[in-house]
Amino acid sequence: MSGYKSIDRIRTVTAGTFDRLVLKGEGPIVVEFMSYGCAHCGVIEPDLQQVAEMVESTETIFRVNIALDRELADAYEVQGTPTLVMFLNGAVVGREEGPSPDVSNLLAVVSQPYAS
């Protein structure tokens, strides 16, 4: 996991915990479908960590490692990484494939589906 921060604000979910933490989770939830072998995932990681810190009082950000949980990637039709999928009360409310590695852009992407 070189290149990834030691303080990880994004928890990993698996096929075994996805239903409980994401689909039955409360409030806005963002799931990053990623892979540690994905160069672009490594590039956006520091900015996504910063966004996770900025939104932690209102939104939760999780990650799914598609190399380990391919069935989740297939269920959400993830074609490439990183892909961010936004959930609210278990329903998909937004999606962004290959977001730009920029804090302001990522903040907009993960917050826009929840703006009233």
N, CA, C and O atoms as a printed pandas DataFrame, in Angstrom:
     atom_number atom_name residue_name chain_id  residue_number  x_coord  y_coord  z_coord
0              1         N          MET        A               1    0.815   -1.188    0.000
1              2        CA          MET        A               1    0.000    0.000    0.000
2              3         C          MET        A               1    0.859    1.252    0.000
3              4         O          MET        A               1    0.485    2.245    0.623
4              5         N          SER        A               2    1.949    1.236   -0.650
5              6        CA          SER        A               2    2.794    2.421   -0.683
6              7         C          SER        A               2    2.054    3.548   -1.385
7              8         O          SER        A               2    1.294    3.325   -2.328
8              9         N          GLY        A               3    2.293    4.770   -0.902
9             10        CA          GLY        A               3    1.615    5.912   -1.463
10            11         C          GLY        A               3    0.313    6.237   -0.750
11            12         O          GLY        A               3   -0.274    7.291   -0.994
12            13         N          TYR        A               4   -0.147    5.359    0.121
13            14        CA          TYR        A               4   -1.387    5.596    0.841
14            15         C          TYR        A               4   -1.061    6.094    2.233
15            16         O          TYR        A               4   -0.113    5.621    2.860
16            17         N          LYS        A               5   -1.836    7.042    2.717
17            18        CA          LYS        A               5   -1.611    7.639    4.028
18            19         C          LYS        A               5   -1.766    6.606    5.131
19            20         O          LYS        A               5   -2.553    5.666    5.019
20            21         N          SER        A               6   -0.996    6.799    6.205
21            22        CA          SER        A               6   -1.100    5.881    7.325
22            23         C          SER        A               6   -2.366    6.153    8.141
23            24         O          SER        A               6   -2.902    5.230    8.754
24            25         N          ILE        A               7   -2.859    7.403    8.163
25            26        CA          ILE        A               7   -4.128    7.700    8.823
26            27         C          ILE        A               7   -5.210    7.546    7.771
27            28         O          ILE        A               7   -5.376    8.398    6.898
28            29         N          ASP        A               8   -5.938    6.457    7.868
29            30        CA          ASP        A               8   -6.929    6.125    6.855
30            31         C          ASP        A               8   -8.316    6.514    7.336
31            32         O          ASP        A               8   -8.843    5.915    8.274
32            33         N          ARG        A               9   -8.906    7.510    6.700
33            34        CA          ARG        A               9  -10.238    7.980    7.073
34            35         C          ARG        A               9  -11.325    7.270    6.286
35            36         O          ARG        A               9  -12.512    7.523    6.490
36            37         N          ILE        A              10  -10.923    6.386    5.391
37            38        CA          ILE        A              10  -11.869    5.656    4.554
38            39         C          ILE        A              10  -11.811    4.189    4.942
39            40         O          ILE        A              10  -10.793    3.524    4.749
40            41         N          ARG        A              11  -12.905    3.692    5.489
41            42        CA          ARG        A              11  -12.953    2.296    5.911
42            43         C          ARG        A              11  -13.254    1.383    4.731
43            44         O          ARG        A              11  -14.016    1.732    3.830
44            45         N          THR        A              12  -12.647    0.223    4.756
45            46        CA          THR        A              12  -12.901   -0.775    3.722
46            47         C          THR        A              12  -14.126   -1.597    4.086
47            48         O          THR        A              12  -14.262   -2.060    5.219
48            49         N          VAL        A              13  -15.018   -1.775    3.116
49            50        CA          VAL        A              13  -16.150   -2.678    3.283
50            51         C          VAL        A              13  -15.950   -3.850    2.343
51            52         O          VAL        A              13  -15.301   -3.728    1.304
52            53         N          THR        A              14  -16.508   -4.973    2.714
53            54        CA          THR        A              14  -16.398   -6.197    1.920
54            55         C          THR        A              14  -17.800   -6.700    1.594
55            56         O          THR        A              14  -18.798   -6.132    2.037
56            57         N          ALA        A              15  -17.855   -7.752    0.827
57            58        CA          ALA        A              15  -19.150   -8.355    0.519
58            59         C          ALA        A              15  -19.885   -8.730    1.805
59            60         O          ALA        A              15  -21.113   -8.666    1.861
60            61         N          GLY        A              16  -19.142   -9.118    2.828
61            62        CA          GLY        A              16  -19.751   -9.520    4.091
62            63         C          GLY        A              16  -20.269   -8.372    4.938
63            64         O          GLY        A              16  -21.133   -8.581    5.790
64            65         N          THR        A              17  -19.757   -7.151    4.723
65            66        CA          THR        A              17  -20.185   -6.008    5.536
66            67         C          THR        A              17  -20.934   -4.942    4.738
67            68         O          THR        A              17  -21.469   -3.999    5.321
68            69         N          PHE        A              18  -20.979   -5.078    3.420
69            70        CA          PHE        A              18  -21.571   -4.054    2.554
70            71         C          PHE        A              18  -23.046   -3.805    2.878
71            72         O          PHE        A              18  -23.468   -2.655    2.997
72            73         N          ASP        A              19  -23.813   -4.858    3.018
73            74        CA          ASP        A              19  -25.249   -4.721    3.272
74            75         C          ASP        A              19  -25.492   -3.940    4.560
75            76         O          ASP        A              19  -26.289   -3.002    4.577
76            77         N          ARG        A              20  -24.817   -4.320    5.626
77            78        CA          ARG        A              20  -25.025   -3.691    6.938
78            79         C          ARG        A              20  -24.521   -2.246    6.961
79            80         O          ARG        A              20  -25.207   -1.362    7.474
80            81         N          LEU        A              21  -23.331   -1.999    6.411
81            82        CA          LEU        A              21  -22.722   -0.675    6.519
82            83         C          LEU        A              21  -23.179    0.316    5.443
83            84         O          LEU        A              21  -23.267    1.517    5.701
84            85         N          VAL        A              22  -23.467   -0.183    4.249
85            86        CA          VAL        A              22  -23.826    0.715    3.149
86            87         C          VAL        A              22  -25.332    0.711    2.889
87            88         O          VAL        A              22  -25.978    1.755    2.972
88            89         N          LEU        A              23  -25.885   -0.442    2.579
89            90        CA          LEU        A              23  -27.295   -0.496    2.198
90            91         C          LEU        A              23  -28.233   -0.228    3.363
91            92         O          LEU        A              23  -29.327    0.300    3.163
92            93         N          LYS        A              24  -27.831   -0.577    4.560
93            94        CA          LYS        A              24  -28.647   -0.302    5.750
94            95         C          LYS        A              24  -28.073    0.836    6.585
95            96         O          LYS        A              24  -28.568    1.121    7.676
96            97         N          GLY        A              25  -27.031    1.485    6.076
97            98        CA          GLY        A              25  -26.399    2.595    6.782
98            99         C          GLY        A              25  -27.287    3.831    6.756
99           100         O          GLY        A              25  -28.156    3.976    5.897
100          101         N          GLU        A              26  -27.051    4.706    7.707
101          102        CA          GLU        A              26  -27.837    5.928    7.801
102          103         C          GLU        A              26  -27.091    7.099    7.189
103          104         O          GLU        A              26  -25.868    7.199    7.292
104          105         N          GLY        A              27  -27.843    7.981    6.553
105          106        CA          GLY        A              27  -27.267    9.189    5.989
106          107         C          GLY        A              27  -26.553    8.940    4.675
107          108         O          GLY        A              27  -26.549    7.824    4.156
108          109         N          PRO        A              28  -25.953    9.986    4.147
109          110        CA          PRO        A              28  -25.225    9.888    2.886
110          111         C          PRO        A              28  -23.981    9.015    3.024
111          112         O          PRO        A              28  -23.194    9.167    3.958
112          113         N          ILE        A              29  -23.826    8.104    2.080
113          114        CA          ILE        A              29  -22.685    7.192    2.079
114          115         C          ILE        A              29  -22.086    7.161    0.678
115          116         O          ILE        A              29  -22.797    7.003   -0.315
116          117         N          VAL        A              30  -20.769    7.314    0.617
117          118        CA          VAL        A              30  -20.042    7.247   -0.646
118          119         C          VAL        A              30  -19.177    6.001   -0.618
119          120         O          VAL        A              30  -18.507    5.730    0.379
120          121         N          VAL        A              31  -19.186    5.241   -1.710
121          122        CA          VAL        A              31  -18.339    4.056   -1.815
122          123         C          VAL        A              31  -17.389    4.245   -2.988
123          124         O          VAL        A              31  -17.808    4.468   -4.124
124          125         N          GLU        A              32  -16.104    4.149   -2.683
125          126        CA          GLU        A              32  -15.085    4.196   -3.730
126          127         C          GLU        A              32  -14.763    2.755   -4.117
127          128         O          GLU        A              32  -14.258    1.986   -3.299
128          129         N          PHE        A              33  -15.053    2.397   -5.353
129          130        CA          PHE        A              33  -14.648    1.102   -5.887
130          131         C          PHE        A              33  -13.257    1.317   -6.463
131          132         O          PHE        A              33  -13.080    2.100   -7.396
132          133         N          MET        A              34  -12.270    0.623   -5.908
133          134        CA          MET        A              34  -10.871    0.867   -6.255
134          135         C          MET        A              34  -10.081   -0.429   -6.250
135          136         O          MET        A              34  -10.600   -1.502   -5.944
136          137         N          SER        A              35   -8.805   -0.293   -6.599
137          138        CA          SER        A              35   -7.862   -1.399   -6.551
138          139         C          SER        A              35   -6.500   -0.817   -6.218
139          140         O          SER        A              35   -6.144    0.256   -6.707
140          141         N          TYR        A              36   -5.740   -1.512   -5.396
141          142        CA          TYR        A              36   -4.419   -1.011   -5.030
142          143         C          TYR        A              36   -3.449   -1.042   -6.203
143          144         O          TYR        A              36   -2.403   -0.394   -6.145
144          145         N          GLY        A              37   -3.765   -1.772   -7.262
145          146        CA          GLY        A              37   -2.929   -1.793   -8.454
146          147         C          GLY        A              37   -3.284   -0.693   -9.446
147          148         O          GLY        A              37   -2.627   -0.551  -10.478
148          149         N          CYS        A              38   -4.307    0.078   -9.144
149          150        CA          CYS        A              38   -4.799    1.135  -10.031
150          151         C          CYS        A              38   -4.015    2.424   -9.782
151          152         O          CYS        A              38   -4.069    2.989   -8.690
152          153         N          ALA        A              39   -3.287    2.885  -10.802
153          154        CA          ALA        A              39   -2.473    4.091  -10.658
154          155         C          ALA        A              39   -3.333    5.319  -10.354
155          156         O          ALA        A              39   -2.973    6.127   -9.498
156          157         N          HIS        A              40   -4.460    5.464  -11.044
157          158        CA          HIS        A              40   -5.322    6.628  -10.829
158          159         C          HIS        A              40   -5.909    6.615   -9.412
159          160         O          HIS        A              40   -6.101    7.674   -8.813
160          161         N          CYS        A              41   -6.195    5.421   -8.873
161          162        CA          CYS        A              41   -6.698    5.311   -7.499
162          163         C          CYS        A              41   -5.663    5.855   -6.524
163          164         O          CYS        A              41   -6.007    6.557   -5.573
164          165         N          GLY        A              42   -4.404    5.532   -6.759
165          166        CA          GLY        A              42   -3.335    6.030   -5.908
166          167         C          GLY        A              42   -3.180    7.536   -5.997
167          168         O          GLY        A              42   -2.848    8.194   -5.011
168          169         N          VAL        A              43   -3.422    8.086   -7.192
169          170        CA          VAL        A              43   -3.297    9.525   -7.389
170          171         C          VAL        A              43   -4.397   10.285   -6.636
171          172         O          VAL        A              43   -4.124   11.322   -6.032
172          173         N          ILE        A              44   -5.642    9.776   -6.667
173          174        CA          ILE        A              44   -6.723   10.513   -5.995
174          175         C          ILE        A              44   -6.786   10.232   -4.496
175          176         O          ILE        A              44   -7.463   10.951   -3.761
176          177         N          GLU        A              45   -6.088    9.194   -4.036
177          178        CA          GLU        A              45   -6.190    8.792   -2.626
178          179         C          GLU        A              45   -5.931    9.926   -1.632
179          180         O          GLU        A              45   -6.754   10.116   -0.736
180          181         N          PRO        A              46   -4.848   10.684   -1.733
181          182        CA          PRO        A              46   -4.624   11.753   -0.746
182          183         C          PRO        A              46   -5.753   12.791   -0.734
183          184         O          PRO        A              46   -6.162   13.258    0.329
184          185         N          ASP        A              47   -6.249   13.147   -1.914
185          186        CA          ASP        A              47   -7.336   14.119   -1.991
186          187         C          ASP        A              47   -8.639   13.544   -1.452
187          188         O          ASP        A              47   -9.400   14.247   -0.787
188          189         N          LEU        A              48   -8.901   12.271   -1.734
189          190        CA          LEU        A              48  -10.108   11.638   -1.219
190          191         C          LEU        A              48  -10.046   11.500    0.305
191          192         O          LEU        A              48  -11.066   11.624    0.983
192          193         N          GLN        A              49   -8.861   11.247    0.835
193          194        CA          GLN        A              49   -8.692   11.211    2.290
194          195         C          GLN        A              49   -9.014   12.584    2.887
195          196         O          GLN        A              49   -9.660   12.678    3.930
196          197         N          GLN        A              50   -8.564   13.633    2.223
197          198        CA          GLN        A              50   -8.833   14.992    2.693
198          199         C          GLN        A              50  -10.327   15.288    2.638
199          200         O          GLN        A              50  -10.872   15.888    3.564
200          201         N          VAL        A              51  -10.988   14.878    1.576
201          202        CA          VAL        A              51  -12.434   15.072    1.456
202          203         C          VAL        A              51  -13.151   14.283    2.551
203          204         O          VAL        A              51  -14.102   14.786    3.148
204          205         N          ALA        A              52  -12.709   13.061    2.821
205          206        CA          ALA        A              52  -13.332   12.250    3.877
206          207         C          ALA        A              52  -13.258   12.969    5.222
207          208         O          ALA        A              52  -14.200   12.920    6.012
208          209         N          GLU        A              53  -12.142   13.630    5.474
209          210        CA          GLU        A              53  -12.010   14.388    6.723
210          211         C          GLU        A              53  -12.958   15.586    6.723
211          212         O          GLU        A              53  -13.540   15.911    7.759
212          213         N          MET        A              54  -13.119   16.239    5.584
213          214        CA          MET        A              54  -13.969   17.422    5.493
214          215         C          MET        A              54  -15.446   17.094    5.672
215          216         O          MET        A              54  -16.188   17.906    6.224
216          217         N          VAL        A              55  -15.891   15.917    5.216
217          218        CA          VAL        A              55  -17.322   15.583    5.234
218          219         C          VAL        A              55  -17.702   14.589    6.327
219          220         O          VAL        A              55  -18.858   14.172    6.401
220          221         N          GLU        A              56  -16.745   14.200    7.183
221          222        CA          GLU        A              56  -17.008   13.115    8.119
222          223         C          GLU        A              56  -18.185   13.363    9.056
223          224         O          GLU        A              56  -18.747   12.401    9.580
224          225         N          SER        A              57  -18.578   14.617    9.287
225          226        CA          SER        A              57  -19.723   14.864   10.166
226          227         C          SER        A              57  -21.055   14.658    9.455
227          228         O          SER        A              57  -22.083   14.500   10.114
228          229         N          THR        A              58  -21.058   14.657    8.122
229          230        CA          THR        A              58  -22.321   14.519    7.387
230          231         C          THR        A              58  -22.365   13.332    6.434
231          232         O          THR        A              58  -23.448   12.842    6.115
232          233         N          GLU        A              59  -21.213   12.864    5.975
233          234        CA          GLU        A              59  -21.162   11.764    5.019
234          235         C          GLU        A              59  -20.109   10.755    5.459
235          236         O          GLU        A              59  -19.129   11.101    6.119
236          237         N          THR        A              60  -20.332    9.508    5.082
237          238        CA          THR        A              60  -19.368    8.456    5.351
238          239         C          THR        A              60  -18.813    7.975    4.022
239          240         O          THR        A              60  -19.562    7.754    3.071
240          241         N          ILE        A              61  -17.498    7.813    3.958
241          242        CA          ILE        A              61  -16.875    7.295    2.735
242          243         C          ILE        A              61  -16.249    5.945    3.053
243          244         O          ILE        A              61  -15.469    5.808    3.996
244          245         N          PHE        A              62  -16.605    4.957    2.250
245          246        CA          PHE        A              62  -16.057    3.610    2.350
246          247         C          PHE        A              62  -15.327    3.298    1.058
247          248         O          PHE        A              62  -15.469    4.014    0.068
248          249         N          ARG        A              63  -14.540    2.223    1.069
249          250        CA          ARG        A              63  -13.919    1.734   -0.160
250          251         C          ARG        A              63  -14.210    0.245   -0.308
251          252         O          ARG        A              63  -14.377   -0.477    0.674
252          253         N          VAL        A              64  -14.265   -0.185   -1.542
253          254        CA          VAL        A              64  -14.356   -1.595   -1.894
254          255         C          VAL        A              64  -13.169   -1.894   -2.791
255          256         O          VAL        A              64  -13.003   -1.269   -3.838
256          257         N          ASN        A              65  -12.346   -2.844   -2.384
257          258        CA          ASN        A              65  -11.223   -3.281   -3.202
258          259         C          ASN        A              65  -11.768   -4.309   -4.193
259          260         O          ASN        A              65  -12.069   -5.442   -3.817
260          261         N          ILE        A              66  -11.893   -3.913   -5.448
261          262        CA          ILE        A              66  -12.537   -4.796   -6.427
262          263         C          ILE        A              66  -11.717   -6.046   -6.722
263          264         O          ILE        A              66  -12.255   -7.029   -7.232
264          265         N          ALA        A              67  -10.434   -6.023   -6.413
265          266        CA          ALA        A              67   -9.619   -7.226   -6.604
266          267         C          ALA        A              67  -10.045   -8.324   -5.634
267          268         O          ALA        A              67   -9.906   -9.511   -5.929
268          269         N          LEU        A              68  -10.566   -7.920   -4.473
269          270        CA          LEU        A              68  -11.003   -8.879   -3.463
270          271         C          LEU        A              68  -12.506   -9.108   -3.476
271          272         O          LEU        A              68  -12.972  -10.178   -3.085
272          273         N          ASP        A              69  -13.263   -8.124   -3.916
273          274        CA          ASP        A              69  -14.724   -8.208   -3.898
274          275         C          ASP        A              69  -15.300   -7.905   -5.277
275          276         O          ASP        A              69  -16.039   -6.939   -5.466
276          277         N          ARG        A              70  -14.945   -8.749   -6.220
277          278        CA          ARG        A              70  -15.372   -8.571   -7.610
278          279         C          ARG        A              70  -16.893   -8.606   -7.749
279          280         O          ARG        A              70  -17.448   -7.921   -8.608
280          281         N          GLU        A              71  -17.578   -9.402   -6.911
281          282        CA          GLU        A              71  -19.034   -9.509   -7.026
282          283         C          GLU        A              71  -19.724   -8.176   -6.736
283          284         O          GLU        A              71  -20.759   -7.874   -7.330
284          285         N          LEU        A              72  -19.163   -7.380   -5.832
285          286        CA          LEU        A              72  -19.729   -6.053   -5.574
286          287         C          LEU        A              72  -19.506   -5.133   -6.770
287          288         O          LEU        A              72  -20.400   -4.378   -7.152
288          289         N          ALA        A              73  -18.337   -5.196   -7.349
289          290        CA          ALA        A              73  -18.055   -4.391   -8.543
290          291         C          ALA        A              73  -19.011   -4.773   -9.674
291          292         O          ALA        A              73  -19.523   -3.904  -10.381
292          293         N          ASP        A              74  -19.245   -6.059   -9.839
293          294        CA          ASP        A              74  -20.167   -6.518  -10.879
294          295         C          ASP        A              74  -21.604   -6.068  -10.583
295          296         O          ASP        A              74  -22.326   -5.645  -11.485
296          297         N          ALA        A              75  -22.005   -6.165   -9.322
297          298        CA          ALA        A              75  -23.373   -5.784   -8.931
298          299         C          ALA        A              75  -23.643   -4.309   -9.224
299          300         O          ALA        A              75  -24.768   -3.938   -9.558
300          301         N          TYR        A              76  -22.611   -3.467   -9.099
301          302        CA          TYR        A              76  -22.777   -2.040   -9.345
302          303         C          TYR        A              76  -22.193   -1.612  -10.688
303          304         O          TYR        A              76  -21.970   -0.425  -10.928
304          305         N          GLU        A              77  -21.951   -2.583  -11.554
305          306        CA          GLU        A              77  -21.505   -2.372  -12.929
306          307         C          GLU        A              77  -20.296   -1.441  -13.017
307          308         O          GLU        A              77  -20.256   -0.522  -13.836
308          309         N          VAL        A              78  -19.318   -1.700  -12.157
309          310        CA          VAL        A              78  -18.087   -0.921  -12.157
310          311         C          VAL        A              78  -17.207   -1.426  -13.291
311          312         O          VAL        A              78  -16.770   -2.577  -13.284
312          313         N          GLN        A              79  -16.953   -0.564  -14.256
313          314        CA          GLN        A              79  -16.148   -0.926  -15.420
314          315         C          GLN        A              79  -14.691   -0.523  -15.266
315          316         O          GLN        A              79  -13.808   -1.135  -15.867
316          317         N          GLY        A              80  -14.434    0.512  -14.457
317          318        CA          GLY        A              80  -13.080    1.006  -14.265
318          319         C          GLY        A              80  -12.927    1.596  -12.880
319          320         O          GLY        A              80  -13.906    1.904  -12.201
320          321         N          THR        A              81  -11.687    1.744  -12.481
321          322        CA          THR        A              81  -11.435    2.310  -11.165
322          323         C          THR        A              81  -10.611    3.582  -11.306
323          324         O          THR        A              81   -9.812    3.708  -12.234
324          325         N          PRO        A              82  -10.800    4.513  -10.399
325          326        CA          PRO        A              82  -11.782    4.493   -9.325
326          327         C          PRO        A              82  -13.169    4.884   -9.831
327          328         O          PRO        A              82  -13.308    5.660  -10.777
328          329         N          THR        A              83  -14.174    4.339   -9.188
329          330        CA          THR        A              83  -15.559    4.728   -9.414
330          331         C          THR        A              83  -16.163    5.049   -8.060
331          332         O          THR        A              83  -16.077    4.245   -7.132
332          333         N          LEU        A              84  -16.768    6.207   -7.944
333          334        CA          LEU        A              84  -17.454    6.595   -6.713
334          335         C          LEU        A              84  -18.951    6.422   -6.917
335          336         O          LEU        A              84  -19.511    6.904   -7.902
336          337         N          VAL        A              85  -19.595    5.735   -5.984
337          338        CA          VAL        A              85  -21.037    5.553   -6.032
338          339         C          VAL        A              85  -21.608    6.121   -4.743
339          340         O          VAL        A              85  -21.182    5.745   -3.651
340          341         N          MET        A              86  -22.574    7.028   -4.868
341          342        CA          MET        A              86  -23.182    7.674   -3.727
342          343         C          MET        A              86  -24.530    7.022   -3.410
343          344         O          MET        A              86  -25.357    6.803   -4.296
344          345         N          PHE        A              87  -24.728    6.717   -2.123
345          346        CA          PHE        A              87  -25.938    6.064   -1.643
346          347         C          PHE        A              87  -26.647    6.954   -0.633
347          348         O          PHE        A              87  -26.008    7.712    0.096
348          349         N          LEU        A              88  -27.964    6.856   -0.595
349          350        CA          LEU        A              88  -28.761    7.493    0.447
350          351         C          LEU        A              88  -29.876    6.530    0.797
351          352         O          LEU        A              88  -30.692    6.174   -0.053
352          353         N          ASN        A              89  -29.908    6.110    2.049
353          354        CA          ASN        A              89  -30.899    5.142    2.518
354          355         C          ASN        A              89  -30.908    3.877    1.665
355          356         O          ASN        A              89  -31.969    3.329    1.368
356          357         N          GLY        A              90  -29.734    3.424    1.278
357          358        CA          GLY        A              90  -29.591    2.182    0.530
358          359         C          GLY        A              90  -29.778    2.294   -0.967
359          360         O          GLY        A              90  -29.558    1.319   -1.686
360          361         N          ALA        A              91  -30.179    3.459   -1.458
361          362        CA          ALA        A              91  -30.410    3.645   -2.890
362          363         C          ALA        A              91  -29.256    4.444   -3.510
363          364         O          ALA        A              91  -28.728    5.370   -2.894
364          365         N          VAL        A              92  -28.880    4.077   -4.721
365          366        CA          VAL        A              92  -27.850    4.815   -5.454
366          367         C          VAL        A              92  -28.448    6.149   -5.893
367          368         O          VAL        A              92  -29.500    6.189   -6.530
368          369         N          VAL        A              93  -27.754    7.253   -5.541
369          370        CA          VAL        A              93  -28.228    8.584   -5.908
370          371         C          VAL        A              93  -27.225    9.350   -6.769
371          372         O          VAL        A              93  -27.505   10.465   -7.209
372          373         N          GLY        A              94  -26.062    8.754   -7.007
373          374        CA          GLY        A              94  -25.062    9.409   -7.836
374          375         C          GLY        A              94  -23.905    8.477   -8.140
375          376         O          GLY        A              94  -23.708    7.454   -7.485
376          377         N          ARG        A              95  -23.145    8.863   -9.156
377          378        CA          ARG        A              95  -22.028    8.018   -9.587
378          379         C          ARG        A              95  -21.040    8.862  -10.373
379          380         O          ARG        A              95  -21.434    9.734  -11.147
380          381         N          GLU        A              96  -19.759    8.603  -10.173
381          382        CA          GLU        A              96  -18.706    9.290  -10.933
382          383         C          GLU        A              96  -17.593    8.294  -11.216
383          384         O          GLU        A              96  -17.032    7.698  -10.296
384          385         N          GLU        A              97  -17.280    8.121  -12.478
385          386        CA          GLU        A              97  -16.196    7.215  -12.863
386          387         C          GLU        A              97  -14.961    8.036  -13.184
387          388         O          GLU        A              97  -15.023    9.002  -13.945
388          389         N          GLY        A              98  -13.832    7.642  -12.596
389          390        CA          GLY        A              98  -12.563    8.311  -12.857
390          391         C          GLY        A              98  -12.561    9.785  -12.525
391          392         O          GLY        A              98  -12.201   10.604  -13.370
392          393         N          PRO        A              99  -12.963   10.152  -11.291
393          394        CA          PRO        A              99  -12.999   11.572  -10.947
394          395         C          PRO        A              99  -11.617   12.208  -10.987
395          396         O          PRO        A              99  -10.603   11.534  -10.804
396          397         N          SER        A             100  -11.591   13.508  -11.226
397          398        CA          SER        A             100  -10.325   14.255  -11.251
398          399         C          SER        A             100   -9.691   14.270   -9.869
399          400         O          SER        A             100  -10.389   14.423   -8.866
400          401         N          PRO        A             101   -8.379   14.113   -9.811
401          402        CA          PRO        A             101   -7.682   14.117   -8.523
402          403         C          PRO        A             101   -7.472   15.541   -8.010
403          404         O          PRO        A             101   -6.378   16.097   -8.110
404          405         N          ASP        A             102   -8.522   16.108   -7.470
405          406        CA          ASP        A             102   -8.504   17.479   -6.993
406          407         C          ASP        A             102   -9.509   17.572   -5.843
407          408         O          ASP        A             102  -10.645   17.118   -5.981
408          409         N          VAL        A             103   -9.107   18.150   -4.722
409          410        CA          VAL        A             103   -9.964   18.183   -3.535
410          411         C          VAL        A             103  -11.299   18.842   -3.826
411          412         O          VAL        A             103  -12.341   18.300   -3.457
412          413         N          SER        A             104  -11.295   20.009   -4.485
413          414        CA          SER        A             104  -12.560   20.712   -4.724
414          415         C          SER        A             104  -13.474   19.921   -5.654
415          416         O          SER        A             104  -14.687   19.887   -5.447
416          417         N          ASN        A             105  -12.906   19.289   -6.671
417          418        CA          ASN        A             105  -13.709   18.471   -7.573
418          419         C          ASN        A             105  -14.283   17.262   -6.840
419          420         O          ASN        A             105  -15.470   16.964   -6.974
420          421         N          LEU        A             106  -13.459   16.568   -6.073
421          422        CA          LEU        A             106  -13.938   15.398   -5.342
422          423         C          LEU        A             106  -14.997   15.771   -4.320
423          424         O          LEU        A             106  -15.973   15.043   -4.143
424          425         N          LEU        A             107  -14.814   16.897   -3.647
425          426        CA          LEU        A             107  -15.813   17.362   -2.681
426          427         C          LEU        A             107  -17.145   17.618   -3.384
427          428         O          LEU        A             107  -18.198   17.243   -2.868
428          429         N          ALA        A             108  -17.110   18.243   -4.536
429          430        CA          ALA        A             108  -18.334   18.494   -5.305
430          431         C          ALA        A             108  -18.978   17.181   -5.727
431          432         O          ALA        A             108  -20.195   17.024   -5.627
432          433         N          VAL        A             109  -18.171   16.242   -6.197
433          434        CA          VAL        A             109  -18.701   14.952   -6.669
434          435         C          VAL        A             109  -19.400   14.204   -5.531
435          436         O          VAL        A             109  -20.502   13.689   -5.717
436          437         N          VAL        A             110  -18.772   14.139   -4.361
437          438        CA          VAL        A             110  -19.359   13.345   -3.285
438          439         C          VAL        A             110  -20.480   14.070   -2.555
439          440         O          VAL        A             110  -21.278   13.426   -1.875
440          441         N          SER        A             111  -20.562   15.388   -2.676
441          442        CA          SER        A             111  -21.597   16.141   -1.965
442          443         C          SER        A             111  -22.810   16.484   -2.832
443          444         O          SER        A             111  -23.916   16.615   -2.308
444          445         N          GLN        A             112  -22.629   16.630   -4.124
445          446        CA          GLN        A             112  -23.694   17.089   -5.006
446          447         C          GLN        A             112  -24.965   16.248   -4.925
447          448         O          GLN        A             112  -26.051   16.828   -4.901
448          449         N          PRO        A             113  -24.896   14.909   -4.880
449          450        CA          PRO        A             113  -26.150   14.149   -4.826
450          451         C          PRO        A             113  -26.970   14.407   -3.562
451          452         O          PRO        A             113  -28.156   14.080   -3.520
452          453         N          TYR        A             114  -26.351   14.989   -2.534
453          454        CA          TYR        A             114  -27.047   15.206   -1.270
454          455         C          TYR        A             114  -27.451   16.655   -1.063
455          456         O          TYR        A             114  -28.053   16.989   -0.043
456          457         N          ALA        A             115  -27.125   17.527   -2.025
457          458        CA          ALA        A             115  -27.493   18.937   -1.912
458          459         C          ALA        A             115  -29.004   19.075   -2.058
459          460         O          ALA        A             115  -29.630   18.424   -2.894
460          461         N          SER        A             116  -29.562   19.929   -1.233
461          462        CA          SER        A             116  -31.026   20.102   -1.325
462          463         C          SER        A             116  -31.419   21.306   -2.107
463          464         O          SER        A             116  -32.609   21.577   -2.267
